[in-house]
Amino acid sequence: MSYFVDSLRQLAGLKPVKPTPEQIPIPIQLIYKEKRKTPLTRDALQAVEAGHARSPNRHKWRNRRWITLIVVNLLFVVSYVLDVQLVEGALTASRVIGFHLADLNSALQVTLAYKHVVINLLIGTLTVVVLWILLGGRTFCSWVCPYHLVAEWAESLHLWLAKHGWAIDIQFHRTVRAVFYVIFALLALLTGYTVFETISPTGILSRALIYGPGLALLWILALLAVEVLLSRRAWCRYVCPIGITYGLVGVFSPLRVQYKMQSCHHEGDCRSVCLVPHVLDVTIRGRARGLATDIGADCTRCGLCVDICPTSSLSFTYKGLEKVL
């Protein structure tokens, strides 16, 4: 199955297709067979993981991402407070050194609500489309969105509470997100209001950081309470349409996470830390169809899987520039 078709299936919430033995090339089958002959013992695997945990690069991409996200959002705050007009507006719509930029999902909502295309909005949208094609599509979610960072910290609390039996993780079918995507689009089209923007934690947090807190932050607290106590990362996994919008852009992005199956121990650590673990189904033993596989466009390029992999079987790649980077 091609990268593009597989990515679109992921974004629609469809279950990854498990390849039949006939669909797995002979060289790949031989590698799997050799791995079964010499399986890694639990003690050996734990030793490898322990060694990797002590590595100075254990949280390299996470730390870079957190710093980037904080700096990007602080640019809006500092520009507003100091009135330097370097970065104006918020994440939903802004002007950077005179260039109009518009969040893709916000632009879609506005266009559907008002039923015509505003030229400045079109210019800002096209600029952002090019930007996020180059930077990875859903990279916006993990490297820019302020709610992602807050929810990531809340996730750590959820995991600690769940470990002690004080929280549960109610899971929903992934097609629910696609259903919400259609619902929010129809609400904008039929009501003439950008309904999603009213409840979007991305916009609410961005505006709160820049212009000061408001009652809308109570909605953020309610979402976090649900995610901490009832359903791990529920908003991002099952509701937010922003991921689908940027994921569609990411289908064409050359920036991807790549999986190399030959060195993989198939222990599943990568899937345990992933916001969208279905994109890493290829790491399950017997799922790879090639020595190297690009992870689909529903991947947020957060780098957590790259950080945690003890054998460097997962890494970032930029198609066409592999020999340079």
C-alpha positions as CSV (number, residue, x, y, z in Angstrom):
1,M,0.0,0.0,0.0
2,S,1.4,3.4,-0.9
3,Y,2.4,6.0,1.7
4,F,-0.3,8.3,0.5
5,V,-3.2,5.8,0.6
6,D,-2.0,4.5,4.0
7,S,-1.8,8.1,5.4
8,L,-5.3,8.9,4.2
9,R,-6.6,5.7,5.8
10,Q,-5.0,6.7,9.1
11,L,-6.5,10.1,9.0
12,A,-9.9,8.7,8.3
13,G,-9.6,6.5,11.4
14,L,-9.5,3.2,9.5
15,K,-7.7,0.2,10.9
16,P,-4.2,-0.4,9.5
17,V,-4.1,-3.3,7.1
18,K,-2.0,-6.2,8.2
19,P,0.0,-7.6,5.3
20,T,-0.5,-11.3,4.3
21,P,2.6,-13.5,4.2
22,E,2.5,-13.3,0.4
23,Q,2.7,-9.5,0.6
24,I,5.9,-9.5,2.6
25,P,9.0,-9.7,0.4
26,I,11.2,-12.8,0.8
27,P,14.2,-10.8,2.2
28,I,12.0,-9.3,4.9
29,Q,10.5,-12.8,5.7
30,L,14.0,-14.1,6.1
31,I,15.0,-11.4,8.5
32,Y,11.9,-12.1,10.6
33,K,12.7,-15.8,10.5
34,E,16.3,-15.1,11.7
35,K,14.9,-13.0,14.6
36,R,12.7,-15.9,15.7
37,K,15.7,-18.2,15.7
38,T,17.7,-15.9,18.1
39,P,15.0,-14.2,20.2
40,L,16.2,-11.5,22.6
41,T,15.7,-12.5,26.2
42,R,13.8,-10.3,28.6
43,D,17.0,-9.7,30.6
44,A,18.9,-8.8,27.5
45,L,16.2,-6.4,26.3
46,Q,16.0,-4.7,29.7
47,A,19.8,-4.3,29.7
48,V,19.5,-2.6,26.3
49,E,16.7,-0.3,27.5
50,A,18.6,0.5,30.7
51,G,21.6,1.5,28.7
52,H,19.6,3.7,26.4
53,A,17.8,5.3,29.4
54,R,21.2,6.6,30.6
55,S,22.0,8.1,27.2
56,P,22.4,11.9,27.1
57,N,20.1,11.9,24.0
58,R,17.3,10.0,25.7
59,H,15.0,13.1,25.6
60,K,16.8,15.0,22.8
61,W,13.8,15.6,20.5
62,R,11.3,16.1,23.3
63,N,13.5,18.8,24.8
64,R,14.0,20.5,21.4
65,R,10.2,20.4,20.8
66,W,9.3,21.8,24.2
67,I,11.8,24.7,23.7
68,T,10.5,25.4,20.2
69,L,6.8,25.4,21.3
70,I,7.5,27.7,24.2
71,V,9.6,30.1,22.2
72,V,7.0,30.3,19.3
73,N,4.2,31.1,21.7
74,L,6.3,33.5,23.7
75,L,7.0,35.4,20.5
76,F,3.3,36.4,20.4
77,V,3.3,37.4,24.0
78,V,6.5,39.5,23.9
79,S,5.5,41.2,20.7
80,Y,2.1,42.2,22.2
81,V,3.4,43.2,25.6
82,L,6.3,45.3,24.1
83,D,4.2,46.5,21.1
84,V,7.0,45.7,18.7
85,Q,4.6,44.4,16.0
86,L,7.0,41.6,15.1
87,V,4.4,38.9,15.5
88,E,0.8,40.1,15.7
89,G,-2.4,38.3,16.4
90,A,-2.6,34.7,17.8
91,L,-2.0,31.2,16.4
92,T,-5.4,31.1,14.7
93,A,-4.5,34.2,12.6
94,S,-1.4,36.3,12.7
95,R,0.9,38.6,10.8
96,V,4.6,37.9,11.0
97,I,6.8,40.8,9.9
98,G,4.0,42.0,7.6
99,F,3.2,38.5,6.2
100,H,-0.3,37.3,6.8
101,L,-0.6,33.8,8.2
102,A,-3.7,31.8,9.0
103,D,-4.2,28.5,10.8
104,L,-5.4,26.1,8.2
105,N,-8.4,24.7,10.1
106,S,-9.4,28.2,11.2
107,A,-9.3,29.4,7.6
108,L,-11.5,26.4,6.5
109,Q,-14.0,27.2,9.3
110,V,-14.2,30.9,8.3
111,T,-14.6,30.1,4.6
112,L,-17.4,27.7,5.3
113,A,-19.1,30.0,7.7
114,Y,-19.0,33.1,5.5
115,K,-19.3,31.2,2.2
116,H,-16.7,33.3,0.4
117,V,-12.9,33.6,0.2
118,V,-11.2,36.7,1.7
119,I,-8.1,37.5,-0.2
120,N,-5.9,38.2,2.9
121,L,-7.1,34.9,4.3
122,L,-6.3,33.1,1.1
123,I,-2.8,34.5,1.0
124,G,-2.2,33.6,4.6
125,T,-3.6,30.1,4.1
126,L,-1.4,29.4,1.0
127,T,1.7,30.6,2.9
128,V,0.9,28.3,5.8
129,V,0.2,25.4,3.5
130,V,3.7,25.7,1.9
131,L,5.3,26.2,5.4
132,W,3.7,23.1,6.8
133,I,4.3,21.0,3.8
134,L,8.0,21.7,4.3
135,L,7.8,21.2,8.1
136,G,5.7,18.1,8.3
137,G,2.0,18.8,8.5
138,R,1.0,17.6,11.9
139,T,4.2,18.9,13.2
140,F,2.0,21.9,14.1
141,C,0.3,19.8,16.7
142,S,3.3,18.8,18.7
143,W,5.8,21.6,18.0
144,V,3.5,24.7,18.1
145,C,0.1,24.0,19.7
146,P,0.1,25.2,23.3
147,Y,-2.7,22.7,24.3
148,H,-0.5,19.8,23.1
149,L,2.2,20.7,25.7
150,V,-0.3,21.2,28.5
151,A,-2.0,17.9,27.6
152,E,1.3,16.1,27.4
153,W,2.1,17.2,31.0
154,A,-1.4,16.1,32.0
155,E,-0.8,12.8,30.4
156,S,2.1,12.1,32.7
157,L,-0.3,12.7,35.7
158,H,-2.9,10.4,34.0
159,L,-0.3,7.6,33.6
160,W,0.8,7.9,37.3
161,L,-2.8,7.9,38.5
162,A,-3.7,4.9,36.2
163,K,-0.7,3.0,37.6
164,H,-2.2,3.3,41.0
165,G,-5.7,2.5,39.9
166,W,-7.0,6.0,40.3
167,A,-7.7,6.8,36.7
168,I,-9.1,4.9,33.7
169,D,-8.6,5.1,30.0
170,I,-11.8,5.0,28.0
171,Q,-10.9,4.4,24.4
172,F,-13.1,5.3,21.4
173,H,-12.9,4.2,17.8
174,R,-10.6,6.5,15.8
175,T,-13.2,7.2,13.2
176,V,-14.9,9.4,15.8
177,R,-12.4,12.1,15.0
178,A,-13.4,12.1,11.3
179,V,-17.0,12.3,12.3
180,F,-16.3,15.3,14.5
181,Y,-14.4,16.8,11.6
182,V,-17.5,16.6,9.4
183,I,-19.8,17.9,12.2
184,F,-17.7,21.0,12.9
185,A,-17.5,21.7,9.1
186,L,-21.3,21.4,8.8
187,L,-21.9,23.5,11.8
188,A,-19.8,26.3,10.3
189,L,-21.5,25.9,6.9
190,L,-25.1,25.8,8.2
191,T,-25.0,28.3,11.1
192,G,-22.6,30.9,9.7
193,Y,-20.5,30.7,12.9
194,T,-17.1,29.2,13.4
195,V,-18.4,26.9,16.2
196,F,-15.2,25.0,16.6
197,E,-13.1,28.1,17.1
198,T,-15.3,28.9,20.1
199,I,-14.2,25.8,21.9
200,S,-10.8,25.1,20.4
201,P,-8.3,24.8,23.2
202,T,-5.5,25.9,20.8
203,G,-7.1,29.2,20.2
204,I,-8.3,29.7,23.7
205,L,-4.8,29.1,25.2
206,S,-3.1,31.1,22.6
207,R,-5.3,34.2,23.2
208,A,-5.1,33.7,27.0
209,L,-1.3,33.7,26.9
210,I,-1.3,36.9,24.8
211,Y,-4.2,38.9,26.1
212,G,-4.8,37.5,29.5
213,P,-6.9,34.7,31.0
214,G,-10.7,34.5,30.7
215,L,-13.6,32.3,31.6
216,A,-12.9,30.1,28.6
217,L,-10.0,28.6,30.6
218,L,-12.6,26.7,32.6
219,W,-13.3,24.7,29.4
220,I,-9.6,23.9,29.2
221,L,-9.6,22.7,32.8
222,A,-12.6,20.6,32.1
223,L,-10.9,19.0,29.1
224,L,-7.8,18.3,31.2
225,A,-9.8,16.7,34.0
226,V,-11.4,14.3,31.5
227,E,-8.0,13.4,30.0
228,V,-6.4,13.0,33.4
229,L,-9.1,10.9,35.0
230,L,-11.1,9.2,32.2
231,S,-9.5,9.1,28.7
232,R,-5.9,9.6,27.9
233,R,-5.3,12.5,25.4
234,A,-9.0,12.3,24.5
235,W,-9.2,15.7,22.8
236,C,-6.3,15.3,20.4
237,R,-7.0,11.6,19.7
238,Y,-10.8,11.6,19.2
239,V,-12.1,15.2,18.7
240,C,-9.8,17.8,17.4
241,P,-10.1,18.4,13.6
242,I,-6.9,20.4,13.5
243,G,-4.9,17.1,13.3
244,I,-6.8,15.9,10.2
245,T,-6.4,19.3,8.4
246,Y,-2.6,19.4,9.0
247,G,-2.4,15.7,8.4
248,L,-3.8,16.1,4.9
249,V,-1.0,18.7,4.3
250,G,1.5,16.4,5.8
251,V,0.7,13.7,3.2
252,F,2.8,15.7,0.8
253,S,5.6,16.6,3.3
254,P,9.1,15.3,2.8
255,L,9.7,15.5,6.6
256,R,8.9,12.1,8.0
257,V,9.8,9.6,10.7
258,Q,11.3,6.5,9.1
259,Y,11.3,2.9,10.5
260,K,14.1,0.4,9.9
261,M,12.9,-3.0,10.7
262,Q,16.2,-5.0,10.6
263,S,17.5,-3.5,13.9
264,C,14.1,-3.4,15.7
265,H,13.5,-5.6,18.8
266,H,9.7,-5.2,18.4
267,E,9.4,-4.5,22.2
268,G,6.7,-1.8,21.6
269,D,8.2,1.0,23.7
270,C,7.6,3.4,20.8
271,R,3.9,2.6,20.6
272,S,3.5,3.0,24.4
273,V,4.6,6.7,24.3
274,C,2.9,7.7,21.0
275,L,-0.1,10.0,20.8
276,V,-1.2,8.2,17.7
277,P,0.1,4.6,18.2
278,H,-1.7,3.2,15.1
279,V,0.9,4.9,12.9
280,L,3.5,2.7,14.4
281,D,1.7,-0.6,13.8
282,V,4.5,-1.3,11.2
283,T,6.8,-1.9,14.2
284,I,4.8,-5.0,15.2
285,R,6.6,-8.1,14.2
286,G,5.4,-9.3,10.8
287,R,3.9,-5.9,9.7
288,A,6.8,-4.4,7.7
289,R,7.0,-4.8,3.9
290,G,10.4,-3.2,3.4
291,L,13.7,-2.6,5.2
292,A,12.7,1.1,5.6
293,T,9.2,2.4,6.0
294,D,8.0,6.0,6.2
295,I,5.5,6.5,9.1
296,G,2.2,7.9,7.9
297,A,1.0,11.5,7.8
298,D,-1.1,11.1,11.0
299,C,2.2,11.1,12.8
300,T,2.8,14.4,14.7
301,R,6.6,14.1,14.3
302,C,6.9,14.7,18.1
303,G,10.0,12.6,18.3
304,L,9.0,10.6,21.4
305,C,9.4,7.3,19.5
306,V,12.8,8.4,18.2
307,D,13.9,9.3,21.7
308,I,12.7,6.0,23.3
309,C,13.9,3.5,20.6
310,P,16.9,1.7,22.1
311,T,18.2,0.6,18.7
312,S,17.7,3.8,16.7
313,S,15.3,1.9,14.4
314,L,13.2,5.1,14.2
315,S,14.7,8.3,13.0
316,F,13.8,11.6,11.2
317,T,14.4,11.8,7.5
318,Y,13.8,14.5,4.9
319,K,13.0,12.9,1.5
320,G,15.4,14.0,-1.2
321,L,18.0,15.3,1.3
322,E,19.0,12.1,3.0
323,K,22.6,12.3,1.8
324,V,23.0,16.0,3.0
325,L,21.4,15.8,6.4
